[in-house]
Amino acid sequence: MNDLKSVLMRAKTIAVVGASPNPSRPSHSISLYLMKHGYHVIPVNPGQEMLFGVKCYPSISAIPESVDIVDIFRRSDQVGPIVDESIAKSVGFIWMQDGVIDQLAKERAEAAGIPVEMNNCIYRVHRQLGLK
């Protein structure tokens, strides 16, 4: 948990893959929570132009700035290409939300030097650590 604390304390920019305009979706409320706590959230959803008052991108590779954390809210069978784009972009950390599991993608990212948290909720961890 201490490693996650340092990751969350150092991070400034979080790309939320699968960000949703639907307030009942966890990716929506967690994006807003992260923004409220000072993170620069970049929504990634090919079906949206804007979310949360900021530009939405169709993919990780389309984001024109560096990304500290890629937070993935997609089905496990869709994670591989997202992780591969994240590796190509040299992101700092990959976070797969609750229920999102792809061991092979995790191994590829770690082999490329990118740490991964899998099957865990960034919101819950942030709250448990008492981060502001």
C-alpha positions in Angstrom: 0.0 0.0 0.0 2.9 2.4 0.6 4.0 2.0 -3.0 0.5 3.0 -4.1 0.6 5.9 -1.8 3.8 7.2 -3.4 2.3 6.6 -6.9 -0.8 8.6 -6.0 1.1 11.4 -4.3 3.5 11.9 -7.2 0.9 11.6 -10.0 -0.5 14.7 -11.5 -2.2 13.5 -14.7 -4.6 10.5 -14.9 -6.1 9.2 -18.1 -9.4 7.5 -17.4 -10.0 4.9 -20.1 -13.7 4.2 -20.4 -14.8 7.5 -18.8 -18.5 7.8 -19.1 -21.0 10.6 -19.3 -23.5 8.5 -17.3 -23.4 9.6 -13.7 -24.4 6.1 -12.5 -21.2 4.6 -13.9 -18.2 4.3 -11.6 -15.9 5.8 -14.2 -17.9 9.0 -14.1 -18.0 9.4 -10.3 -14.4 8.4 -9.8 -13.2 10.8 -12.5 -15.0 13.6 -10.7 -13.6 12.5 -7.4 -10.0 12.5 -8.8 -10.6 15.9 -10.3 -11.9 17.2 -7.0 -8.7 15.9 -5.3 -6.4 17.9 -7.6 -5.6 15.5 -10.4 -5.6 16.5 -14.0 -8.0 13.9 -15.4 -8.0 13.2 -19.1 -11.1 11.2 -20.2 -10.6 8.6 -22.9 -13.7 7.5 -24.7 -13.9 7.4 -28.6 -17.7 8.2 -28.4 -17.3 11.5 -26.6 -15.8 14.9 -27.5 -16.0 16.4 -24.0 -16.5 15.0 -20.6 -16.3 16.8 -17.2 -15.7 20.1 -19.0 -12.5 18.9 -20.6 -11.5 17.4 -24.0 -12.0 13.7 -24.3 -9.6 11.6 -26.4 -10.4 8.5 -28.4 -7.3 6.6 -27.2 -4.2 6.8 -25.0 -2.0 7.4 -28.1 -4.1 10.4 -29.1 -3.3 12.3 -25.8 -0.8 15.0 -26.6 0.8 15.2 -23.1 2.5 12.8 -20.7 0.4 10.6 -18.5 1.3 9.5 -15.0 -1.4 6.9 -14.5 -3.7 5.2 -16.9 -6.8 4.1 -15.0 -8.7 1.4 -17.0 -12.5 1.0 -16.7 -12.9 -1.5 -19.5 -13.7 -5.2 -19.7 -10.7 -7.5 -19.2 -10.8 -8.7 -22.8 -10.2 -5.1 -24.0 -7.2 -4.4 -21.8 -4.4 -5.7 -24.0 -4.4 -3.0 -26.6 -4.9 -0.3 -24.0 -1.8 -1.5 -22.1 0.2 -1.8 -25.4 -0.7 1.9 -26.2 0.3 2.8 -22.6 3.6 1.1 -23.1 4.2 2.9 -26.4 3.4 6.2 -24.7 5.7 5.4 -21.7 3.1 6.1 -19.1 4.2 6.0 -15.5 1.7 3.5 -14.0 -1.2 1.4 -15.2 -4.2 0.9 -12.9 -6.9 -1.7 -13.7 -10.1 -1.2 -11.7 -12.0 -3.8 -9.8 -12.7 -6.8 -11.9 -10.3 -5.8 -14.6 -7.8 -8.6 -15.0 -5.3 -9.3 -17.7 -2.2 -11.1 -16.4 -0.4 -11.2 -19.8 -0.9 -7.4 -20.3 0.3 -6.8 -16.8 3.4 -8.9 -17.5 4.1 -6.9 -20.8 3.8 -3.6 -19.0 6.0 -4.7 -16.1 8.6 -6.0 -18.6 8.6 -2.5 -20.2 9.2 -1.0 -16.7 5.7 0.2 -16.0 4.3 -0.9 -12.7 0.7 -2.2 -12.6 -2.1 -2.4 -10.0 -4.7 -4.9 -11.1 -8.2 -5.6 -9.9 -8.3 -2.7 -7.4 -10.2 0.6 -7.2 -8.2 3.8 -7.3 -11.0 5.6 -5.4 -11.1 3.1 -2.6 -7.3 3.1 -2.2 -7.1 6.9 -2.3 -9.7 7.1 0.4 -8.1 4.3 2.5 -4.8 6.1 2.4 -6.4 9.3 3.5 -5.0 11.4 0.7 -6.2 14.9 0.2 
